[in-house]
């Protein structure tokens, strides 16, 4: 297979609407056609997580059933897996192609494969499990300002102060090392560095993500257990991952 397409949740909903309202389209036949043409139509664990948050029980099941009939039998590798592969490859400027099927360690990965193989099999997380994933997303919101047209990360100084308030550590010295990569240090670049630094810190060092286990397994294999030690290691050994 040599073509990969990823469908996020709004695209899935759009396709569901089209296929449901026009009997000329068949999800099963479309899936077979795409596979025969060497194409993988992926969804992700995040897409499934959002589907499982659909309050209407019937629509939730119908969306799930539609997805397994249309999309590829493996979920796409989650962002955490892609970052880990990038680091292990030495942070190259151009990555070599590799299989983007998610590993069994990723959220919903094993269950999804079984659901695609066995049409009688249906799964969904319980309320408590869904809530824990929602909390991870809500924590990220602590670093955001709500604007009229969406959200944006807080300013450079605010991010530093906010991390100290939430995490009890000050991180200017590590960010200063990132800023040394730039010849012309502007306020815009400082904000950029603060954004990428905190995204790495929150998601990839603290593991505040729906795929926390993958993050923890990686760092445990490295013997680096404390989040502050993880961000220090990234700055010292894999600085390209921030850029």
Phi, psi and omega per residue, in radians:
X1 nan 2.419 -3.059
X2 -2.314 0.135 3.076
X3 -2.288 2.323 -3.094
X4 -2.201 2.296 3.094
X5 -2.232 2.349 3.110
X6 -1.959 2.306 -3.134
X7 -1.996 2.013 3.074
X8 -1.468 -3.137 -2.894
X9 -1.090 -0.720 -3.127
X10 -1.146 -0.603 3.079
X11 -1.176 -0.693 3.094
X12 -1.065 -0.786 3.131
X13 -1.100 -0.661 3.120
X14 -1.138 -0.785 3.115
X15 -1.128 -0.700 3.112
X16 -1.027 -0.751 3.128
X17 -1.104 -0.763 -3.124
X18 -1.131 -0.867 -3.088
X19 -1.168 -0.602 -3.099
X20 -1.265 -0.417 -3.043
X21 -1.867 0.101 3.135
X22 -2.522 1.866 -3.055
X23 -1.281 0.035 3.021
X24 -1.270 -0.365 -3.072
X25 -1.758 2.378 3.097
X26 -2.192 2.157 -3.137
X27 -1.127 -0.708 -3.121
X28 -1.125 -0.814 -3.128
X29 -1.175 -0.655 3.123
X30 -1.109 -0.731 3.117
X31 -1.067 -0.810 3.125
X32 -1.063 -0.699 -3.139
X33 -1.130 -0.802 -3.115
X34 -1.098 -0.728 3.124
X35 -1.121 -0.690 3.133
X36 -1.138 -0.456 3.128
X37 -1.587 0.083 3.113
X38 1.359 0.547 -3.116
X39 -2.018 2.404 3.015
X40 -1.857 2.055 3.033
X41 -1.702 1.788 -3.044
X42 -1.670 2.629 2.718
X43 -2.097 3.125 -3.050
X44 -2.227 2.992 3.054
X45 -1.081 -0.579 3.106
X46 -1.171 -0.663 3.083
X47 -1.069 -0.815 3.125
X48 -1.108 -0.720 3.117
X49 -0.991 -0.735 3.134
X50 -1.231 -0.639 3.071
X51 -1.099 -0.743 -3.139
X52 -1.155 -0.323 3.085
X53 -1.491 -0.025 3.064
X54 -1.132 2.163 -3.012
X55 -1.273 -0.615 -3.139
X56 -1.260 2.011 -3.023
X57 -1.060 -0.795 -3.116
X58 -1.119 -0.806 3.141
X59 -1.115 -0.659 3.114
X60 -1.033 -0.816 3.125
X61 -1.170 -0.743 -3.119
X62 -1.088 -0.714 3.106
X63 -1.105 -0.781 3.131
X64 -1.059 -0.837 -3.109
X65 -1.109 -0.710 3.089
X66 -1.047 -0.764 -3.082
X67 -1.118 -0.757 -3.094
X68 -1.262 -0.361 3.077
X69 -1.438 -0.377 -3.051
X70 -1.860 -0.695 -2.975
X71 -1.701 2.875 -3.027
X72 -1.043 2.662 -3.025
X73 -1.288 -0.099 3.045
X74 -2.081 2.514 2.984
X75 -1.298 2.719 3.083
X76 -1.302 2.599 3.106
X77 -0.924 2.372 -3.127
X78 -1.311 2.830 -3.126
X79 -0.954 -0.638 -3.138
X80 -1.100 -0.706 3.114
X81 -1.156 -0.666 -3.138
X82 -1.165 -0.714 3.105
X83 -1.122 -0.778 -3.133
X84 -1.086 -0.748 3.105
X85 -1.082 -0.689 3.135
X86 -1.102 -0.774 3.131
X87 -1.142 -0.798 -3.115
X88 -1.145 -0.405 3.103
X89 -1.477 -0.005 3.117
X90 1.547 0.378 3.136
X91 0.917 0.993 -3.091
X92 -1.247 2.711 3.063
X93 -1.150 -0.701 3.070
X94 -2.191 2.132 3.140
X95 -1.437 2.578 3.010
X96 -1.323 2.540 3.112
X97 -1.052 2.521 3.065
X98 -2.626 2.872 -3.106
X99 -1.139 2.210 -3.100
X100 -1.676 0.185 3.033
X101 -1.117 2.352 3.121
X102 -1.207 2.611 3.098
X103 -1.356 2.917 3.133
X104 -1.150 -0.301 -3.123
X105 -1.343 -0.296 -3.095
X106 -1.306 2.671 -3.115
X107 -0.989 2.254 3.076
X108 1.209 -0.009 -2.986
X109 -1.090 -0.904 -3.127
X110 -1.131 -0.736 -3.116
X111 -1.130 -0.652 3.139
X112 -1.118 -0.778 3.126
X113 -1.063 -0.723 3.127
X114 -1.162 -0.692 -3.138
X115 -1.141 -0.581 3.112
X116 -1.290 -0.534 -3.120
X117 -1.458 -0.566 -3.071
X118 -2.134 1.847 -3.069
X119 -1.182 -0.286 3.084
X120 -1.402 -0.261 -3.057
X121 -1.559 2.186 3.078
X122 -2.280 2.451 3.116
X123 -2.407 2.714 2.941
X124 -2.811 2.572 -3.126
X125 -1.217 2.733 3.089
X126 -1.354 2.995 -3.040
X127 -1.047 -0.708 -3.108
X128 -1.126 -0.712 3.131
X129 -1.145 -0.766 3.094
X130 -1.049 -0.719 -3.124
X131 -1.087 -0.658 -3.136
X132 -1.136 -0.637 3.085
X133 -1.212 -0.684 3.123
X134 -1.085 -0.681 3.125
X135 -1.050 -0.692 3.128
X136 -1.041 -0.750 3.123
X137 -1.182 -0.635 -3.141
X138 -1.178 -0.578 3.111
X139 -1.098 -0.709 3.084
X140 -1.014 -0.591 -3.137
X141 -1.095 -0.364 3.115
X142 -1.149 -0.352 -3.134
X143 -1.675 0.112 -3.028
X144 -2.004 2.655 2.927
X145 -1.792 2.344 3.054
X146 -1.464 2.195 3.126
X147 -1.973 3.025 -3.115
X148 -1.048 -0.660 -3.078
X149 -1.868 0.328 3.113
X150 2.483 -2.493 -3.073
X151 -2.252 2.678 2.989
X152 -2.548 2.679 3.132
X153 -1.178 2.614 3.137
X154 -1.131 2.939 -3.111
X155 -1.213 2.941 -3.039
X156 -0.931 -0.965 -3.104
X157 -1.147 -0.672 3.118
X158 -1.085 -0.699 3.139
X159 -1.105 -0.742 3.126
X160 -1.100 -0.835 -3.132
X161 -1.142 -0.651 -3.107
X162 -1.180 -0.717 3.101
X163 -1.088 -0.676 3.115
X164 -1.137 -0.702 3.133
X165 -1.149 -0.739 -3.072
X166 -1.456 -0.657 -2.968
X167 -1.927 -0.279 3.100
X168 1.347 0.338 3.120
X169 -2.360 2.604 3.081
X170 -1.849 2.431 -2.899
X171 -2.168 0.262 -3.061
X172 -1.055 -0.676 -3.056
X173 -1.109 -0.645 3.115
X174 -1.225 -0.711 3.117
X175 -1.186 -0.557 3.085
X176 -1.043 -0.632 3.111
X177 -1.140 -0.628 3.085
X178 -1.185 -0.686 -3.106
X179 -1.190 -0.408 3.104
X180 -1.162 -0.212 3.104
X181 -1.297 -0.204 -3.074
X182 -1.911 2.390 3.102
X183 -1.352 -0.678 -3.099
X184 -1.999 1.728 -3.035
X185 -1.555 1.857 3.122
X186 -1.854 2.950 3.080
X187 -1.070 -0.605 3.127
X188 -1.126 -0.713 3.119
X189 -1.189 -0.688 3.093
X190 -1.031 -0.747 3.120
X191 -1.140 -0.718 3.103
X192 -1.039 -0.826 3.138
X193 -1.072 -0.752 -3.140
X194 -1.076 -0.689 -3.133
X195 -1.129 -0.946 -3.065
X196 -1.168 -0.592 3.116
X197 -1.103 -0.805 -3.084
X198 -1.289 -0.546 3.039
X199 -1.099 -0.782 3.099
X200 -1.107 -0.738 -3.117
X201 -1.083 -0.860 -3.033
X202 -1.264 -0.863 -3.018
X203 -1.434 -0.800 -2.938
X204 -1.734 -0.229 3.112
X205 -1.895 -0.792 3.047
X206 -1.467 -0.297 3.108
X207 1.206 0.537 3.113
X208 -1.481 1.519 -2.986
X209 -2.855 2.814 3.129
X210 -1.267 -0.205 3.072
X211 -1.979 0.820 -3.097
X212 -0.985 -0.670 -3.055
X213 -1.095 -0.641 3.118
X214 -1.124 -0.725 3.103
X215 -1.088 -0.833 -3.103
X216 -1.134 -0.700 3.126
X217 -1.071 -0.688 -3.138
X218 -1.124 -0.889 -3.084
X219 -1.187 -0.619 3.085
X220 -1.092 -0.642 3.108
X221 -1.160 -0.417 3.109
X222 -1.556 -0.209 -3.082
X223 1.302 0.392 -3.125
X224 -1.962 1.850 -2.954
X225 -1.771 -0.569 -3.083
X226 -1.492 2.336 3.140
X227 -0.963 -0.687 -3.132
X228 -1.161 -0.589 3.087
X229 -1.209 -0.555 3.140
X230 -1.193 -0.784 -3.123
X231 -1.201 -0.608 3.068
X232 -1.102 -0.723 3.136
X233 -1.109 -0.747 3.135
X234 -1.062 -0.776 -3.127
X235 -1.113 -0.693 -3.070
X236 -1.413 -0.522 -2.967
X237 -2.056 -0.421 -3.081
X238 -2.423 0.946 -3.036
X239 -1.095 -0.476 -3.129
X240 -1.109 -0.402 -3.103
X241 -1.102 -0.418 3.141
X242 -1.336 -0.380 -3.010
X243 -1.946 nan nan
